[in-house]
Amino acid sequence: MIRVVILISGRGSNMASLLAAADSGALPAHIVGVLANRPDASGLNTASACGVPTAVVDHRQFASREEFDTAMAAAIDHFAPDLVVLAGFMRILGEAFVRHYQGRLLNIHPSLLPSFPGLHTHRRALAEGLRIHGCTVHFVTPDLDHGPIVVQAAVPVLDGDDEATLAARVLAQEHRVYPLAVRWFAEARLRLADGRVVFDSPQDGAAALIAPQAAGG
Ligand code: GAR
């Protein structure tokens, strides 16, 4: 069982999907702590209700990004994790922080990277008239929403979609792929080679793309 710390900023539905997977035995991981950069992150209550220790490192209490990063890293390392999982964590982390967790820091992003790094991904996908959108789990590098891709799930963009309906369709896939990616990491089924993710089994590699179902055939 690997030790996992999850970082959140808000509602924490991805965190909840990981907690549920660990609880059911589907994920050979012990979620040892949940940390938030905001005291009002509602996911903290969800984590506490599941009996997971929580802590807040409030970014507003720090004069600089570096000081916040240092305090956050100390709070994380207190739990001695094998893996740190960003799950709707909405602060940019500095280079020293990212290097400290290199190869053991995952993020989920609500777009098919490298399209649409940053915010408002669903709005931007709709504005571009995309037919396919989705989400990405990747190892974190110092570049924002960038880094070796572990798994992507695609969804169709349907006529009549708005930001909320598209976000919900993508989120359902996020809840599917994040536990999958963390399980692969926990079972040492993937590794980084020359900045790319390599799977030990071709089946896992094939499963790392979840394709959309065409509506209407
Ligand atoms: C998720 O859609 C996640 O992909 C996104 O924030 C949402 C958090 O939801 N993350 C980012 O945009 C990071 N760049 P959750 O708190 O319910 O998991």
Residues whose N, C-alpha, C, O or C-beta is under 5 A from the ligand:
A	BS01	GAR	G10 R11 G12 S13 N14 M15 A87 G88 F89 I108 H109 P110 G118
